[in-house]
Amino acid sequence: MKIINYKDNKDIRKDIEPLFVSAFPIDERPPVKYFFLSLENNANNLYAIYEEEFIGFYYTTIYKDICYIFFLAIQEKYRHQGYGRVVRLLP
C-alpha cells in the first residue's frame, strides 16, 4: 500500500476529485473548490491510497493532540475489502 499526501503531489487531485464528488452527497460535502483550498491550512491533510491503482482517500485535521478524519472514501470496487480499516493515518 502506498499513501501519498496531496501537499507532496498535487497531481493526485485527478484521482481524488471524482471520488469525492461521487462518494458524498452534495449536502454532505463542501464545494470542491473549498475542499482543496482548505488544505492551505497546515492542520489539514489529504491522503490518497494506492495499490496497483487508486483505491481511495482520507482527509484529516489535527487539533491539539487529536486527529479527526472528516472524509474517508474508497472506490466502489474496493469497498468491503478492509481498506477503511487498515489506513495508516500518518505515513
N, C-alpha and C positions, 0 to 999 in steps of 0.2 A: 504494500500500500504506500502510495506517495501522497503527501499533503503539501499543498502549495499555498502560501499566503498571498492574497491579492496584491498587497503592498509591494511584494517582491517581483510580481509578474502580472501586470495588468491585462495581458493577453488572455488570461483565463476568463475574463468577462464574457467572451463569446460562448463559453460553455455554461456559465452561471446564470446569465440573464434569462435565457429561455426557460430554464427550470424554475427560477424564481417566479416568473410570471405564471407558469402553468401550475405550480405546486400550491400557491397561496391565492385564495380568492381576493379580488380587488379590495374588498372592505377589510381584509386582514393584513394588508401589506402597504408600506409606503410606496409612493410613486418610484419607479425605477431610478430616475434621476437622483432623488434624495437618498435612496438606499446606498448608492455608490458614493455620493457626496459625504455621507455620514462617516465614511472611512477616513476622512481627513482628521478626525478626532483620534488621537493616539490610543485611546482606551478601546476603540472599536477595531475588530479584525474580521476578515472574511477568508475562509479557507476552502479550497477545492480539494476533493478526494479523487484520486486516480488509481486505477489498477492498470490494466491494458488500455483502458479508455476512461472517460469522465464518469464518475459514479454519483457524485453529489457535492453538496457544500454545507457549511455551517458558519453562522455569524455569531460572534461573541462580543461582549463588552465587559470590561473589568471595572469594578467599583470597590475601592478599598482592597480587601482580600477575597472578594467574591467574583467569580467568573459566571456571567449569565449567558446562556445560549438563547438567542432570540429567534433564530431561524435555523432549521435543520431540514434539508430536503435531499432525498435520494431519488435518482431516476426510477421511473416506474418498473422497468425490467429488473432492477436490482433490489427492490423492496422485499422485505421479509427474508432477507439473507444475512441479517446481523450487522449490516453496515452502520446503522444508527447506534448500535450498542457498542461497537468497538472503536469508535472515533477517538483518536488521541487529541485532546483539546489544544495542547501547545506542543508543537513539534520540537 
